[in-house]
């Protein structure tokens, strides 16, 4: 019988062995936009800060397709960084502080960083 989960070969992450390898971090933001016009000022500032720290958007502004439970109607943004430490540096940076200040009065956000596997 064939293996239903065949080995993905040497490029699969489980086969990569590197010195000082750090796990990626996923930053998840749940955003409730309260002033769409003002929020447009925040978006390019956030994008600039994310890119400056090597972040990569995985999801940007998507509304949830609820599979279970009651998801609040909001925007979701998911960004991958090289590590949780890089995600923290991004969040605390003057560049992102400028974006956060622009978001005041435009949206409420919950932002978390999760260590990837």
C-alpha positions as CSV (number, residue, x, y, z in Angstrom):
1,X,0.0,0.0,0.0
2,X,1.3,3.4,-0.9
3,X,2.2,5.9,1.8
4,X,-0.6,8.5,2.0
5,X,1.9,11.1,3.1
6,X,5.0,10.5,1.0
7,X,8.3,12.1,1.9
8,X,8.5,15.4,0.2
9,X,12.3,15.0,-0.4
10,X,15.3,17.0,0.6
11,X,13.7,20.4,0.3
12,X,11.0,19.6,2.9
13,X,11.6,21.7,6.1
14,X,12.0,18.6,8.2
15,X,15.1,17.6,6.2
16,X,16.8,21.0,6.4
17,X,19.6,21.1,9.0
18,X,21.1,24.5,9.5
19,X,23.2,26.0,12.3
20,X,21.4,28.7,14.2
21,X,18.1,27.8,12.5
22,X,15.2,29.8,14.0
23,X,11.6,29.0,13.6
24,X,9.4,31.4,11.6
25,X,6.9,33.5,13.4
26,X,3.3,34.2,12.4
27,X,1.8,37.5,13.4
28,X,-2.0,37.5,13.4
29,X,-4.0,40.7,13.6
30,X,-7.8,40.9,14.0
31,X,-8.8,44.4,13.0
32,X,-12.1,46.1,13.4
33,X,-12.0,49.2,11.2
34,X,-14.0,52.1,12.7
35,X,-13.0,54.7,10.1
36,X,-12.3,53.3,6.7
37,X,-11.0,56.6,5.3
38,X,-8.5,57.1,8.1
39,X,-7.5,53.4,7.9
40,X,-6.2,53.9,4.4
41,X,-3.5,56.1,5.9
42,X,-2.4,53.3,8.2
43,X,-2.1,50.5,5.5
44,X,0.9,51.8,3.5
45,X,2.8,52.7,6.7
46,X,2.3,49.2,8.1
47,X,3.3,47.6,4.8
48,X,6.5,49.7,4.8
49,X,7.4,48.6,8.3
50,X,6.6,44.9,7.7
51,X,8.7,44.8,4.6
52,X,11.6,46.6,6.4
53,X,11.8,43.7,8.8
54,X,11.5,41.0,6.1
55,X,7.9,40.3,6.8
56,X,5.7,38.6,4.2
57,X,2.0,38.9,4.0
58,X,0.2,35.6,4.0
59,X,-3.3,37.1,4.4
60,X,-4.2,40.8,4.1
61,X,-7.6,42.2,4.9
62,X,-9.5,39.0,4.4
63,X,-12.8,38.5,6.1
64,X,-13.2,35.1,7.8
65,X,-15.1,32.1,6.3
66,X,-16.3,30.7,9.6
67,X,-15.9,26.9,9.8
68,X,-16.8,26.6,13.5
69,X,-18.0,28.9,16.3
70,X,-18.9,32.5,16.0
71,X,-16.2,34.6,14.3
72,X,-16.6,38.3,14.8
73,X,-16.9,40.3,11.5
74,X,-13.5,41.9,11.2
75,X,-10.4,42.0,8.9
76,X,-7.6,39.5,9.4
77,X,-4.0,40.2,8.5
78,X,-1.4,37.4,8.8
79,X,2.3,38.1,8.3
80,X,5.3,35.8,8.5
81,X,8.6,36.9,10.0
82,X,11.9,35.0,10.3
83,X,11.4,34.7,14.1
84,X,9.4,35.8,17.1
85,X,12.3,38.1,18.0
86,X,12.1,39.8,14.5
87,X,8.3,40.2,14.9
88,X,8.9,41.9,18.3
89,X,11.5,44.2,16.8
90,X,9.1,45.1,14.0
91,X,6.3,45.9,16.5
92,X,8.5,48.0,18.7
93,X,10.2,49.8,15.8
94,X,9.8,53.6,15.2
95,X,8.7,52.7,11.7
96,X,5.7,50.6,13.0
97,X,5.1,53.0,15.8
98,X,4.3,55.7,13.2
99,X,1.8,53.2,11.6
100,X,0.2,52.4,15.0
101,X,-0.2,56.2,15.7
102,X,-2.0,56.5,12.3
103,X,-4.3,53.7,13.2
104,X,-5.6,55.5,16.4
105,X,-9.2,56.3,15.8
106,X,-9.3,54.4,12.6
107,X,-9.3,50.8,13.9
108,X,-9.1,48.6,16.9
109,X,-6.7,45.7,16.7
110,X,-5.7,42.6,18.5
111,X,-2.2,41.5,17.4
112,X,-0.4,38.3,18.5
113,X,2.8,36.6,17.5
114,X,3.0,32.8,17.3
115,X,6.1,30.7,16.9
116,X,5.9,28.5,13.8
117,X,7.0,25.0,13.3
